[in-house]
Amino acid sequence: MTETTDPVGVVDTAREVPRRALAPDLARGFMLLLIVLANIPWFLYGVPHGLSVGHPTGATGADRVVQTLMIVLVDARALPMFALLFGYGMVQFARAQGARGTPVAAFRAMLRRRHVALLVIGVVHAALLWYGDVLGPYGLLGLVLVPLLFWRSTRAIRIVRGVLVGLLAVFAALWVASGVALLSVPQESWDTAMWMSATTDANGISSYAASILPRLGEYAFILGFSVFSLSVPAAILTGWLWAREGVLDRPAEHLPRLRRTAVVGLPVAWLGGVPLMLVHTGAWLTPELSFMFIGVQMLTGLAGGLGYAAVFGLIAARLQSRVGAAERDAAGAKPGPVAGALASVGRRSLSAYLWQSVAMAPLMAAWGFGLGGRIGSAGAAAVAVLIWLASVGWCAWLDRAGRPGPAEVVLRRVTYLERGRSVATVGEVR
C-alpha cells in the first residue's frame, strides 16, 4: 500500500480505538447553558424587539442588566463554540472508525447519514417546538463541507477558513460604514419599522396548530442565515484543525496555544459586544442603528467561541494533572462531581439540547403557559438556567445508570447501518 497523507490523525497500522476525551464533553455541557440563554429573547413576545438583536427594547432594571451581559458574553458566541465542537466531533468520529478499520467509502456514507439525520431532526424540531434550531444548519453544512474539504490537507482548510474570516471582516466593515452613512440622513426620515417591530412571531400565536407554519417559515430564514453567516462554517473548520492536532484530546500538550486563545479570544469577544450592547440599550446612538454592529458581533463572536472552548481545554488539562502519571492522558482523567456532571451532559448533548426546547417552548410560548408574554429578560434567564440544571441532573442520572441519551440512540442507529465494502480505510486520502 502506498504511503498517503493522513488528514484526521489515523494511520492504517493504528488499531487502538481512541477513548473519549474529557475537554470536548466539558465544553459541550457548559455550551448548552449558553445556548439556552441565547434562545430566551426569542421567546419573549408581545413587546417591541430590535430586528438586528433579539432582545426587547426599552428594558430597565434587572432586565437591562441581563441583556447587557447576554449581548456581551453570550449572543453570537455560543453558536460558534457549538460549531467548533461539532467539527471537532467529526474528526474524533473519523479517528475512531479508522482505528476500527472502517473503509473510507463506508465511513463517508455513515457521516452522510448522520448529517442527513441531523437535518431531518432539525426540521422536525423547528416545526414542533423551536424555530431557532441549530441542528439543521449543522447537518446541512456537514453535507456541504465534508465532500469539499474534509479529506483536504490542513493547509487547504486553513486557507479556506482564512478566506471565510476575511470575508466576514469585510462584511462587518461594510455594515459599520452603512450605519455611519445613515447618520448623515436626518433621523426624522428613517423608517423605524425597518428595524423595530412588535413581534407576533410563532411563539406569540396562541394556537399550537396555527403556529407550525410560521415557525417553519422563520426557521427557513434562520437556516439560510446560519449557513451563510461565515462564522459558523469557519468555526467548523477550526474544529477540524484543532481535532487533527488533538488540541482538546490532549490539552496538556497544547497549554500555550490554549492560553493564548483564551486570553486573546475572550477579551476580543467581550469588547466586540460592547458597541451593539450600548446601541441596543440606548446608551449610545439609537436602537435603530444596532444593525451596523451585527457583523462586528459575529466576527468577534467567533473569537469568543474559540476562547470559551480553550478555557475548557485548560480546565481539562488541570483535572488530568491531578491523576497519576500512568493516567495523565485525556482518557484517564477522572473529573470530580461538578466536572463529571458537566461531562455527562456533553456526552448526551443532542438529548440535552432537545430537552431544552421540550421544556422551554411549552412554558414560554403563547400556545403553552405563555410565560414569555408576562416576564422579562431576567425572569426568562432564570427559567433558562433552571432548565439547564434539570438537564444536568437528568444526564448525571443517565450516566450513573450507564445509559445513553435517547436522541443519541436514534442518531447512532441511523448512522451505523449496514456498511459497504472498500479496499481503502478511513485513514487514507483519495
HELIX and SHEET records of a PDB file:
HELIX    1   1 LEU A   22  ASN A   39  1                                  18    
HELIX    2   2 ILE A   40  PHE A   43  5                                   4    
HELIX    3   3 GLY A   61  LEU A   73  1                                  13    
HELIX    4   4 ALA A   78  ALA A   99  1                                  22    
HELIX    5   5 VAL A  104  LEU A  128  1                                  25    
HELIX    6   6 LEU A  135  LEU A  145  1                                  11    
HELIX    7   7 VAL A  146  PHE A  150  3                                   5    
HELIX    8   8 THR A  154  LEU A  183  1                                  30    
HELIX    9   9 GLN A  187  SER A  189  5                                   3    
HELIX   10  10 THR A  192  MET A  194  5                                   3    
HELIX   11  11 ALA A  202  GLY A  204  5                                   3    
HELIX   12  12 TYR A  208  PHE A  228  1                                  21    
HELIX   13  13 SER A  231  GLU A  245  1                                  15    
HELIX   14  14 PRO A  251  HIS A  254  5                                   4    
HELIX   15  15 LEU A  255  HIS A  280  1                                  26    
HELIX   16  16 PRO A  287  PHE A  293  5                                   7    
HELIX   17  17 ILE A  294  GLN A  320  1                                  27    
HELIX   18  18 ALA A  325  GLU A  327  5                                   3    
HELIX   19  19 PRO A  337  ARG A  347  1                                  11    
HELIX   20  20 SER A  349  MET A  364  1                                  16    
HELIX   21  21 LEU A  371  GLY A  373  5                                   3    
HELIX   22  22 SER A  377  ALA A  401  1                                  25    
HELIX   23  23 PRO A  406  THR A  415  1                                  10    
SHEET    1   A 3 VAL A  53  PRO A  56  0                                        
SHEET    2   A 3 PRO A  48  GLY A  50 -1                                        
SHEET    3   A 3 MET A 196  ALA A 198 -1                                        
END                                                                             
